[in-house]
Amino acid sequence: MYPRVNINLKELKENCLKMTEIAKNNGIDQLMPVIKVVAGDLKVAEIFDECGFEYVGDSRIKNLKMYHEFSFKKMLVRLPSMSEIVDVISYSNLSLNSELKIIFALNLEAKRQNKKHEIIFMYDLGDLREGIYYKDNHLKNIEEILKLENIILKGIGTNLTCYGGLVPSKIILNRLVKIKKEIENHFNIHLDIISGGNSSSVYLFGKDEIPNEVNSLRVGEAIFFGKETAYSSNLSGFNHNIFTLEAEVIECQIKPSFPDGEMSINSFGEKVKIEDKGLMNRAILAIGKQDVLINNLFPIDRKVKIIGGSSDHLIVDVTNTDYKVGDIISFNLNYPGLLHLMNSPYVYRNYQ
Protein backbone atom coordinates (compact mmCIF):
# COMPACT_ATOMS: atom_id res chain seq x y z
CA MET A 1 0.00 0.00 0.00
CA TYR A 2 1.05 3.57 -0.69
CA PRO A 3 2.01 6.12 0.38
CA ARG A 4 4.49 4.42 2.66
CA VAL A 5 7.62 5.13 4.67
CA ASN A 6 10.37 2.57 4.24
CA ILE A 7 12.33 1.96 7.45
CA ASN A 8 15.71 0.20 7.26
CA LEU A 9 16.01 -1.38 10.71
CA LYS A 10 19.46 -2.84 10.01
CA GLU A 11 20.90 0.58 9.19
CA LEU A 12 19.14 2.10 12.21
CA LYS A 13 20.81 -0.42 14.50
CA GLU A 14 24.18 0.33 12.91
CA ASN A 15 23.69 4.03 13.66
CA CYS A 16 22.69 3.27 17.26
CA LEU A 17 25.78 1.19 17.93
CA LYS A 18 28.12 3.61 16.19
CA MET A 19 26.71 6.61 18.05
CA THR A 20 27.07 4.78 21.36
CA GLU A 21 30.72 4.03 20.62
CA ILE A 22 31.57 7.56 19.51
CA ALA A 23 29.71 9.08 22.46
CA LYS A 24 31.69 6.97 24.93
CA ASN A 25 34.92 8.01 23.25
CA ASN A 26 33.88 11.60 23.96
CA GLY A 27 33.01 11.09 27.62
CA ILE A 28 29.27 10.56 27.13
CA ASP A 29 28.55 7.41 29.13
CA GLN A 30 24.80 7.98 29.34
CA LEU A 31 23.48 8.29 25.79
CA MET A 32 19.72 8.75 25.88
CA PRO A 33 18.06 8.23 22.47
CA VAL A 34 14.85 10.19 21.85
CA ILE A 35 12.36 8.19 19.81
CA LYS A 36 9.56 10.75 19.41
CA VAL A 37 10.09 11.28 15.66
CA VAL A 38 8.66 7.83 14.85
CA ALA A 39 5.45 8.31 16.85
CA GLY A 40 5.74 5.32 19.16
CA ASP A 41 6.87 2.80 16.55
CA LEU A 42 7.41 -0.49 18.38
CA LYS A 43 9.81 -2.01 15.86
CA VAL A 44 12.09 1.00 16.20
CA ALA A 45 11.78 0.81 19.99
CA GLU A 46 12.80 -2.84 19.78
CA ILE A 47 16.02 -1.84 18.03
CA PHE A 48 16.80 0.61 20.83
CA ASP A 49 16.12 -2.13 23.37
CA GLU A 50 18.45 -4.55 21.57
CA CYS A 51 21.20 -1.91 21.65
CA GLY A 52 21.06 -1.83 25.45
CA PHE A 53 20.18 1.80 26.14
CA GLU A 54 19.33 2.39 29.81
CA TYR A 55 16.91 5.25 29.05
CA VAL A 56 14.85 5.95 25.94
CA GLY A 57 12.96 9.23 25.69
CA ASP A 58 9.70 10.32 24.13
CA SER A 59 7.67 13.52 24.32
CA ARG A 60 4.23 11.89 24.46
CA ILE A 61 2.77 9.83 27.29
CA LYS A 62 0.68 7.90 24.76
CA ASN A 63 3.88 6.58 23.21
CA LEU A 64 5.53 5.80 26.55
CA LYS A 65 2.55 3.60 27.42
CA MET A 66 3.37 1.35 24.47
CA TYR A 67 6.94 0.66 25.59
CA HIS A 68 6.02 -1.40 28.64
CA GLU A 69 7.41 -4.64 27.13
CA PHE A 70 10.95 -3.29 26.79
CA SER A 71 13.75 -3.36 29.35
CA PHE A 72 14.86 0.28 28.97
CA LYS A 73 13.70 2.95 31.40
CA LYS A 74 11.24 5.45 29.93
CA MET A 75 12.02 9.16 29.95
CA LEU A 76 9.51 11.96 29.29
CA VAL A 77 11.55 14.59 27.44
CA ARG A 78 8.83 17.24 27.20
CA LEU A 79 8.07 19.06 30.47
CA PRO A 80 5.05 17.43 32.18
CA SER A 81 1.74 19.25 32.47
CA MET A 82 -0.45 19.28 35.58
CA SER A 83 -3.15 17.37 33.72
CA GLU A 84 -0.91 14.36 33.09
CA ILE A 85 0.77 13.94 36.49
CA VAL A 86 -0.84 10.54 37.12
CA ASP A 87 0.30 9.19 33.76
CA VAL A 88 3.81 10.60 34.13
CA ILE A 89 4.31 8.58 37.29
CA SER A 90 2.52 5.54 35.86
CA TYR A 91 4.38 5.33 32.56
CA SER A 92 7.75 7.03 32.92
CA ASN A 93 10.74 6.45 35.15
CA LEU A 94 12.41 9.80 34.54
CA SER A 95 11.15 13.21 33.44
CA LEU A 96 12.65 16.58 32.61
CA ASN A 97 11.33 19.37 34.84
CA SER A 98 11.71 23.08 35.53
CA GLU A 99 8.67 24.03 37.68
CA LEU A 100 8.45 23.33 41.41
CA LYS A 101 4.65 23.18 41.29
CA ILE A 102 4.85 20.30 38.81
CA ILE A 103 7.58 18.54 40.80
CA PHE A 104 5.54 18.80 44.02
CA ALA A 105 2.57 17.25 42.22
CA LEU A 106 4.78 14.45 40.86
CA ASN A 107 6.00 13.76 44.37
CA LEU A 108 2.47 13.44 45.77
CA GLU A 109 1.40 11.12 42.96
CA ALA A 110 4.57 9.04 43.28
CA LYS A 111 3.84 8.65 46.98
CA ARG A 112 0.27 7.59 46.17
CA GLN A 113 1.56 4.99 43.71
CA ASN A 114 4.33 3.91 46.10
CA LYS A 115 7.03 4.79 43.57
CA LYS A 116 10.23 6.80 43.37
CA HIS A 117 10.36 9.10 40.34
CA GLU A 118 13.61 10.43 38.90
CA ILE A 119 13.91 13.93 37.47
CA ILE A 120 16.46 15.96 35.56
CA PHE A 121 16.15 19.59 36.57
CA MET A 122 16.52 21.78 33.50
CA TYR A 123 18.54 24.97 33.09
CA ASP A 124 18.21 27.50 30.28
CA LEU A 125 21.76 28.37 29.20
CA GLY A 126 20.58 31.02 26.76
CA ASP A 127 18.54 29.24 24.07
CA LEU A 128 15.37 30.46 25.82
CA ARG A 129 13.28 27.34 25.79
CA GLU A 130 12.73 25.35 29.01
CA GLY A 131 14.63 25.63 32.27
CA ILE A 132 15.65 27.99 35.06
CA TYR A 133 17.68 30.80 33.51
CA TYR A 134 21.31 30.10 34.34
CA LYS A 135 21.94 33.57 35.80
CA ASP A 136 19.05 33.30 38.25
CA ASN A 137 19.29 32.12 41.85
CA HIS A 138 18.45 28.41 41.68
CA LEU A 139 19.71 26.82 44.89
CA LYS A 140 16.39 27.38 46.67
CA ASN A 141 14.69 25.25 44.01
CA ILE A 142 17.19 22.45 44.55
CA GLU A 143 16.72 22.69 48.33
CA GLU A 144 12.96 22.21 47.92
CA ILE A 145 13.43 19.26 45.55
CA LEU A 146 15.82 17.48 47.90
CA LYS A 147 13.18 17.58 50.66
CA LEU A 148 10.79 15.43 48.62
CA GLU A 149 10.62 11.78 49.65
CA ASN A 150 9.43 10.32 46.36
CA ILE A 151 11.46 12.42 43.93
CA ILE A 152 15.05 11.54 43.07
CA LEU A 153 17.15 14.37 41.67
CA LYS A 154 19.01 12.29 39.11
CA GLY A 155 20.81 15.22 37.58
CA ILE A 156 20.60 18.50 35.72
CA GLY A 157 20.34 19.24 32.02
CA THR A 158 19.89 21.79 29.32
CA ASN A 159 18.41 22.08 25.84
CA LEU A 160 20.24 23.90 23.07
CA THR A 161 19.51 24.96 19.48
CA CYS A 162 15.86 23.74 19.30
CA TYR A 163 14.30 27.17 19.78
CA GLY A 164 16.83 29.98 19.73
CA GLY A 165 19.44 28.20 17.63
CA LEU A 166 22.09 28.65 20.36
CA VAL A 167 25.12 26.66 19.24
CA PRO A 168 26.71 24.41 21.89
CA SER A 169 30.27 25.27 22.89
CA LYS A 170 32.64 24.70 25.77
CA ILE A 171 31.80 28.18 27.07
CA ILE A 172 28.05 27.47 26.98
CA LEU A 173 28.33 23.99 28.52
CA ASN A 174 30.63 25.27 31.28
CA ARG A 175 27.64 27.31 32.47
CA LEU A 176 25.99 23.99 33.28
CA VAL A 177 29.20 22.65 34.84
CA LYS A 178 29.36 25.68 37.13
CA ILE A 179 25.78 25.02 38.25
CA LYS A 180 26.61 21.34 38.89
CA LYS A 181 29.53 22.29 41.14
CA GLU A 182 27.43 24.85 43.02
CA ILE A 183 24.73 22.26 43.73
CA GLU A 184 27.11 19.48 44.73
CA ASN A 185 29.23 21.72 46.98
CA HIS A 186 26.29 23.48 48.61
CA PHE A 187 24.28 20.33 49.40
CA ASN A 188 27.12 17.80 49.62
CA ILE A 189 25.51 15.51 47.04
CA HIS A 190 26.52 13.86 43.78
CA LEU A 191 24.56 14.35 40.57
CA ASP A 192 24.62 11.24 38.39
CA ILE A 193 23.58 12.88 35.12
CA ILE A 194 24.81 16.12 33.57
CA SER A 195 22.86 16.25 30.32
CA GLY A 196 24.54 18.61 27.87
CA GLY A 197 21.80 18.91 25.29
CA ASN A 198 20.77 17.05 22.18
CA SER A 199 21.97 16.19 18.66
CA SER A 200 23.34 19.72 18.23
CA SER A 201 26.05 18.91 20.80
CA VAL A 202 27.24 15.98 18.69
CA TYR A 203 29.18 18.35 16.44
CA LEU A 204 31.55 18.91 19.40
CA PHE A 205 32.72 15.29 19.25
CA GLY A 206 36.42 15.02 18.57
CA LYS A 207 37.07 18.71 19.25
CA ASP A 208 37.90 18.56 22.98
CA GLU A 209 35.03 20.99 23.55
CA ILE A 210 32.77 18.93 25.81
CA PRO A 211 33.63 19.48 29.49
CA ASN A 212 34.56 16.30 31.37
CA GLU A 213 31.63 16.78 33.73
CA VAL A 214 29.05 16.49 30.92
CA ASN A 215 28.29 12.77 30.73
CA SER A 216 24.93 12.56 28.97
CA LEU A 217 23.19 13.66 25.77
CA ARG A 218 19.62 13.20 24.54
CA VAL A 219 19.85 12.46 20.82
CA GLY A 220 17.32 11.75 18.10
CA GLU A 221 18.27 13.18 14.72
CA ALA A 222 21.92 12.18 15.13
CA ILE A 223 20.84 8.53 15.29
CA PHE A 224 17.92 8.56 12.85
CA PHE A 225 19.64 10.66 10.17
CA GLY A 226 23.33 10.47 11.02
CA LYS A 227 23.39 14.25 11.31
CA GLU A 228 24.45 16.80 13.89
CA THR A 229 21.94 19.62 14.20
CA ALA A 230 24.07 22.62 15.15
CA TYR A 231 25.03 23.14 11.50
CA SER A 232 22.99 20.32 9.93
CA SER A 233 26.02 18.40 8.71
CA ASN A 234 26.16 14.68 7.95
CA LEU A 235 28.29 12.59 10.30
CA SER A 236 30.97 10.51 8.62
CA GLY A 237 30.40 6.76 8.69
CA PHE A 238 26.67 6.95 9.51
CA ASN A 239 23.65 5.94 7.46
CA HIS A 240 21.75 9.04 6.31
CA ASN A 241 18.71 7.68 4.46
CA ILE A 242 17.27 5.09 6.83
CA PHE A 243 13.80 6.47 6.07
CA THR A 244 12.41 7.08 2.58
CA LEU A 245 8.93 7.93 1.30
CA GLU A 246 7.24 6.24 -1.64
CA ALA A 247 4.10 7.70 -3.23
CA GLU A 248 2.03 6.55 -6.20
CA VAL A 249 1.29 8.50 -9.39
CA ILE A 250 -2.49 8.88 -9.78
CA GLU A 251 -2.48 11.29 -12.73
CA CYS A 252 0.13 12.11 -15.34
CA GLN A 253 -0.78 14.63 -18.04
CA ILE A 254 0.75 17.35 -20.18
CA LYS A 255 -0.69 20.72 -19.17
CA PRO A 256 0.31 24.38 -19.14
CA SER A 257 2.54 25.31 -16.22
CA PHE A 258 0.68 28.57 -15.50
CA PRO A 259 -2.97 28.84 -14.36
CA ASP A 260 -5.47 30.13 -16.93
CA GLY A 261 -7.43 33.02 -15.41
CA GLU A 262 -7.48 35.32 -12.37
CA MET A 263 -5.41 34.01 -9.44
CA SER A 264 -6.09 34.48 -5.74
CA ILE A 265 -5.16 32.35 -2.71
CA ASN A 266 -5.03 28.55 -2.58
CA SER A 267 -6.80 26.16 -0.17
CA PHE A 268 -4.23 26.91 2.54
CA GLY A 269 -4.69 30.66 2.29
CA GLU A 270 -1.41 31.11 0.46
CA LYS A 271 -0.75 33.32 -2.53
CA VAL A 272 1.42 31.03 -4.62
CA LYS A 273 4.09 32.34 -6.97
CA ILE A 274 4.00 30.24 -10.13
CA GLU A 275 6.50 30.49 -12.97
CA ASP A 276 5.35 30.04 -16.55
CA LYS A 277 7.53 27.30 -18.05
CA GLY A 278 5.27 26.42 -20.95
CA LEU A 279 3.84 22.93 -21.40
CA MET A 280 4.83 20.48 -18.69
CA ASN A 281 4.29 16.80 -17.97
CA ARG A 282 2.71 17.04 -14.52
CA ALA A 283 2.23 14.05 -12.23
CA ILE A 284 -0.04 14.00 -9.20
CA LEU A 285 0.92 11.74 -6.28
CA ALA A 286 -1.48 10.36 -3.68
CA ILE A 287 -0.11 12.23 -0.67
CA GLY A 288 -0.59 15.77 0.53
CA LYS A 289 -0.05 18.48 3.09
CA GLN A 290 -2.14 16.77 5.75
CA ASP A 291 0.55 14.07 5.76
CA VAL A 292 3.72 16.13 5.32
CA LEU A 293 4.94 19.63 4.53
CA ILE A 294 6.13 19.20 0.98
CA ASN A 295 9.27 21.32 1.38
CA ASN A 296 10.57 18.51 3.63
CA LEU A 297 10.58 16.03 0.74
CA PHE A 298 13.48 15.56 -1.68
CA PRO A 299 12.98 13.46 -4.84
CA ILE A 300 15.60 10.73 -5.15
CA ASP A 301 15.27 10.94 -8.94
CA ARG A 302 16.79 14.36 -9.59
CA LYS A 303 14.84 14.71 -12.82
CA VAL A 304 11.67 15.01 -10.72
CA LYS A 305 10.86 18.50 -9.44
CA ILE A 306 8.27 19.29 -6.79
CA ILE A 307 5.83 21.98 -7.96
CA GLY A 308 3.35 22.19 -5.11
CA GLY A 309 0.38 20.48 -3.57
CA SER A 310 -2.85 20.55 -1.60
CA SER A 311 -4.29 18.53 1.29
CA ASP A 312 -4.25 15.21 -0.55
CA HIS A 313 -2.22 15.84 -3.71
CA LEU A 314 1.48 16.35 -4.42
CA ILE A 315 2.20 17.81 -7.87
CA VAL A 316 5.58 17.15 -9.49
CA ASP A 317 7.20 17.99 -12.80
CA VAL A 318 8.16 14.74 -14.57
CA THR A 319 8.72 16.28 -18.02
CA ASN A 320 12.13 14.68 -18.49
CA THR A 321 11.13 11.24 -17.19
CA ASP A 322 9.08 8.20 -18.20
CA TYR A 323 6.78 8.10 -15.15
CA LYS A 324 3.16 7.08 -15.76
CA VAL A 325 0.01 6.38 -13.74
CA GLY A 326 0.62 3.60 -11.22
CA ASP A 327 4.38 4.23 -10.94
CA ILE A 328 6.05 4.92 -7.61
CA ILE A 329 8.22 7.98 -6.95
CA SER A 330 10.64 7.94 -4.01
CA PHE A 331 11.79 10.75 -1.73
CA ASN A 332 14.41 11.31 0.91
CA LEU A 333 13.24 13.08 4.07
CA ASN A 334 14.50 15.44 6.71
CA TYR A 335 13.63 15.26 10.41
CA PRO A 336 10.41 17.34 10.30
CA GLY A 337 9.32 15.43 7.20
CA LEU A 338 9.66 12.12 9.01
CA LEU A 339 7.98 13.54 12.13
CA HIS A 340 4.85 14.47 10.19
CA LEU A 341 4.73 11.31 8.07
CA MET A 342 5.03 8.99 11.06
CA ASN A 343 2.19 10.82 12.78
CA SER A 344 -0.12 10.48 9.78
CA PRO A 345 -2.53 7.53 10.04
CA TYR A 346 -2.75 7.52 6.24
CA VAL A 347 0.91 6.64 5.64
CA TYR A 348 1.93 2.98 5.82
CA ARG A 349 5.17 1.69 7.31
CA ASN A 350 7.34 -0.80 5.46
CA TYR A 351 10.17 -2.37 7.46
CA GLN A 352 13.31 -3.52 5.71
N, C-alpha and C positions, 0 to 999 in steps of 0.2 A: 504493500500500500504506500501511497505517496500523498503529500510530501512526507519525507522522513529524514531524521538525523541519523547518520551512521556514526557509531561509537566504537573505536578500536580499543578494546580493553587491554590487549597485550601492550600496545604502545603507552597506554595510561599507566600501567604497572611499571613499565620501564622508567617513565618520568618520575613516579613516586620514589622508586628505589634510588635513582640518580640524585634527586633533590635531597633525599635523606642523607646520602653520603656527602654531598657537597656542603650541606648545612653543618654537619658534624665537623667537617674540616675547617669550618669557619666559626666554631665555638657555639653553634646552635644545637644543643642537645635535645631540646624539646620542640620539635617541628610539629605544628598543629595545622593539618590541612583543613581548609574550609570548603565544604561540599555544596554550598547553597546554589551555585550556578546550574546544577543539574536537577534542581527541584525534587530532591528526595529520591533520586534513582537508586534502587537497591542493588543493582549489579555494580554500579560505581562504588557504592558504599562497601560492597563485598571486597573489591580490590583494595580499598583503604584498610580494611580489616586484615586481609592477607599480608599486607606490608607491615603490620605490627605497630601502627600509630597508637599512642596511649590516648590521645584526645582527637576527636574529629568535630569540627564546628559547623553549625548551620545557623541561619538567621530566622528560621521559622519553626515554631513549636510543632506544627503539623508534620514537618519532616522529621524532627527528632523522635517523634512518637514511633515512626516506622523503623528506627534503627535498634529496636530492643533486642534483636537476635544477635547482634554483633558484640564483640568483646571490648571494643574501644569505649572510653568514657565520652559522653556527649556534652558538647560545649555550645551554649547559646551565645553567638557572637554579636547579635544586636541587643542593645540595652533592653531589659525587660520592661514591660508596662505593668501598671497596677492591676489591670484586668486579667493578666495571665499569670499571676503569682503562683496559684495552685499548680498549674501545668509546668511552670519552670522548675519547681521542686520535684514534681512527679516524673518529668521526662528529661531533665538535664542534671549532670553532675557538677558542672562548672558554668558560671555566667560572667559576662563582663558588666561592670556596674560603675555608676558615677554619682548616684543620688542616694543619700542616707535614707530617705523615706522609703524607697524601694527596697533597700537592703534590710531595713527593720521589718518590713512586711515579709520578705523572704525568710528572715529568721523565725518569725512567728509561725509561718507555714511549715518550715522545716521541723520545728519543734512539734507541731501537730502531727506531722507524718513520721516523727521519730527518725529524722535523717540529719546528716551533716551536709551542708551545701558549700561548695568552694566558690570563691569569687576572685576575679582579677579586678582591682580597682584602677580605673582608667584616668590618665592624665593627658590633657591637651597641651602638646608641646609647640603649638602655633598653627596647626592646620585648621583649627576652629571647627572641628566636628565634636565628638563626645569627649568628656573628661573634665576634671578639675583643671583650670588654667594653671600652668606650671609656676607662674609667678605668685599665685595666691597662697595664703596660709592654709595648709592642708592637714597638719598634724592632728588637729581636733577631730577631723573626720576619721582618721585612722584610729584614734583613741576610742571613739564611739564604736567602731567596727570590732575592735579587739575585745570589747565587753560582751559581745553577743555569743551565746553558748552554742548556737547551731549554725553559725557562719564561720567558715575557715578562710582567712585571708591568704590565699595561695600565692598571690604576687601582685605586681603592678604592671600596667601596660599602656601603650599608646597606639593611636592610629594616625598614619601619615598618608598624604597624597590624595586620598579618596574624595575629599571635598575641596580643600584649598589648593591642592597641588603642591604642598610643601615637600620638597625633596629631602629624603633622609640623608644625614651626614653624621660624622663623628661629633660635631659640635651640637647638633640637634639631639642625638641619642644620649650625649653626656648630660643633658638636662634631666633625663629619666634616671641616669645613674646617680646623679646628685640627690634626687628625691629618694631613691633606694637607700642610700647611705644615711640620709637624715632619718628615715623611718627606722632602720635597723639600729642605729646608734641611740636614738631617743627612747625606743621601746625595748631594746635589748632582745630583738627577735631576728629570725632569718626568713627572708622571702625566697621561696623556691623558684618562682617564675618571674623573670624580667622580660616582658614581651615587647620587642622593639619594632612592632608594626607588622606590615603585610608584604605582599609580593614586590612592593616598591623598594623595600630594604634589600632585596636579593641582589640588586645591582652593586651593592657594596662588597659582595663576596670577592675574595682575592685581592682586596685593596687595603687591608689592614685598617679599615675604617669603623668596624663594629667594635665597640668597647667590650672588654672581656666579661663585664658583668651582664651584658645582654645575652641571654641563653635560650630565647624562644622567639619564634615568628609564627604568625598566622597566615598561611599562604593558600591561595586558590589559583589565580591565573598563572602563576609560575609553574604549577604542576600541570594544569589542564592545557595550557598553550605553550609551555616552555618559554615564557616571556617574563622579563622584569617589567614593572609598570611605572618606574620613575621616569624612564625615557622611552618606554614601549619598544625595547630591543629584544630580539630573539636571543636565547641562551644557547651557547654552543653545545652540541652533543645531545640536545633534547628533541623530542618529537613535537612538531608545531601544528600539525593538522590531524589531531586525534578525532576531531568532530568535523563532519562535512554534512551539508544539506543537499538533498536531491528533490527536485520538483518536476512535475510532468507538464509537458506542453499540451494545452487544451484548445489552442487556436494558433494558426500560423498563416498570415496573409500579407500580401503586399498592399500597403496603404500609404497615403501621404504622411509625412512626418510632422505636419503642422495642422492644427485644428482648422476646420472650415466654418468660420462665422465669428460672432462676438464672443470674447472670452471673459470669464469672471473667475470666481474661486472654485476649487474642487471640493470633493466630499469631506475633506478634512479642514476646510476653511482656509486653504492655502492658495495663494496666487502663484501659479507655476510658470516659470520661465521656460519656454520651449523653443528650440532652435529649428529652423526650417532646413532640413537636409535633403529635401526632395523625396522621391519614392523610397520606401524602406520595407524590408521584410520583417514584420513585427510578430513576435511570438508572445502569447499569454500563457503564464504558468499558474497552476492551481495552488497559489499561496498568496497571502497578502499582509497588509499592515497590522491586522489583528493578531497575526502570528509573529511578526518580526518587523523591525524598522529596516527598510530596504537598504539604507546606506551602511548597514552592518553586514551585507552580503557581498562576496567577491567571486565572480564567475571563474571557475578553474580554466575553462576554455576562454582564452583571452580574446577570441574573435567575437564573443558575446558581450554586449554592452547593456547595462541596466538603464532603462529609460525612465521608469516610474511605476506607479501602482496605485491600487485602491485597497479597500478592506480585504478583498478576497482574490485579487488579481495582481500578478507581477508582470510588467511589460518589459520585454527585452528586444534589443536589436540583434537579429540573427542574419542580417543581409549577406554576410560573407561566410555563411555556414550552410550545412545540408539538413538542419533540424526540421522535423515535421511533427504533426500531431501524433501524440503517443510517445514521443521521445522524452528522455530524461536529461535535464541539465543540472550540473553539479556546481556547488558553491563552497568556498572556504568561508569561515566565520571569524568574527572577533568575539571578545568576552560578552559584551552586551547582546550581540546577536544570538549567541548560545543561550544566554539567560532567558531571553524572550521565547525562543523556540522551545526550550525544555519546559516552560510554563504554559505552553499552548496545548490544550487537550486535543487539538486537531492535527498535531504533528506526531507521526509514529517514530518509534525508536528501533533501530536496527543494530544489533550488537555483532561485532566482528572479532 
